[in-house]
Amino acid sequence: MKLLCFGVFLFVAFLANVGQCATKQKVKYIPINLEDNPPPKKIVCYYNHLAYKREGKGKVSTEELRPALTTCSHLVYAFAGISNSGYHIKSLDKELDTDKNKGHELFKQVTALKTSYPDLNFILGVGGFEDQKDKEKYLEVLDDAKDRQKFIESTVQFLKQYGFNGVDLAWEFPVVKEKKESTLGSLWSGIKHTIAGPKDENPNLRKDHFTLLIREMKAALRPDKYFLGLSVMPHVNYTEYYDMPSITQHVDLITLHAYNFRTPERNYDEADYSAPLHFAHGRQEQQNVNYMVKWFIEKGAELNKLILAIPTFGRSWVLNKDSPRTGIPPLKVEGPGEKGTIVQEEGYLSYGEICSQLASLTDANASPTTLRKVPDPQKRMGTYAFRLPNKQLKQEYGIWVSYEDPETVGVKAAYAKQNNLAGVAIVDLSMDDFKGNCGEKFVLVKSAKHHLK
Ligand SMILES: *[C@@H]1O[C@H](CO)[C@@H](O)[C@H](O)[C@H]1NC(C)=O
């Protein structure tokens, strides 16, 4: 009897398989209607390797990434760099990335996750914000075909050696200096707070050479079917460097890092929404997500390759006794906000750090130590929260922070969907609520996924 049942089971399984094969076959020949079957949206998740080295509660190991990884389509390891001499790709922290004996071999730790997540693409990011030494090399390497080749060959070799599926070029072009036209009309504080970088005397030539790098890189990656991504970093004058019609066909994804439009470093004495979705009165017309996205679309970037990056961190400023008590931006402040307990970087707070301190603006019983949250019912500018200086608590300074929460992340993901973009990027996982301090772990990644469906 048992044997018979098993036989019947096998037969049924066989039928089911035949059925499956038949439908698969059928699907192949029926023209796919893209309206009904849009390709799944992409969620490109960034992992900042430095998070692995944070002390205490801010440390994010590869194990802690797991709850997010079923949601992500790509994992970008941020960042590698370029060697100061010779223009090879290189690890920016050998002890962390590659050292087997004394270090952590994090490159391999990360790509080893492939066994658990076979559909996930493991991408190595180059440049970004991390490679701050001799930034001229990002321009110089472009100019000579031999140097480009050195960079390209070393990259292919690197991807093979460490098990990545591709590379994302977050090229460190010179950043545009912030114009000091304060919406408040306040005086320049006299201290130089702009981030100095190289100047490019010939951006037109660099634009052409960068296009060559992309084309040559794609050709070198093709035999292994490696991925090639492009990231446009904040404050780079993209109108000068990205020749969209010539580039777009050679890359798999183009990630627009549309955040940090206003930062405590560049806008030292004036706090404002850091990554607004839309333009608002009195602001610079290009300092919002929509402007950047529309520029790339207009210049011919293929929609099914465009990715909108959403930050998981907030940008914070110090409120002093002269700051307006309403908290309404733009407002007078005094530089980057104090370090938080998790990420421990001035001017940055992770969502995991912010969420546990929030109280509603109208909650009369909330403790003066909480951050008062001001939502954005118009869904245009984003959320902010603040705590005023408090004499009784002997807190001479307060804090003002512009940040994303599950709702604003949802709004941006929905925007990406409405505009038929390929998806969103989450920058980065270590700044989301990865511990679940306020409930579900990685609530921002999950919200993005939910609103892209
Ligand atoms: C970017 O470059 C273009 C072309 O050179 C220039 O017209 C524009 O003013 C630049 N934008 C900024 C913000 O510097």
The ligand as an ORCA input file, in Angstrom:
! r2SCAN-3c Opt
* xyz 0 1
  C      27.404     73.116    -13.652
  O      28.017     73.229    -14.901
  C      27.334     74.016    -15.842
  C      28.065     73.910    -17.160
  O      29.408     74.238    -17.043
  C      27.194     75.434    -15.317
  O      26.492     76.235    -16.234
  C      26.490     75.411    -13.966
  O      26.440     76.687    -13.416
  C      27.175     74.465    -13.013
  N      26.321     74.324    -11.842
  C      26.746     74.626    -10.623
  C      25.752     74.424     -9.532
  O      27.864     75.035    -10.406
*
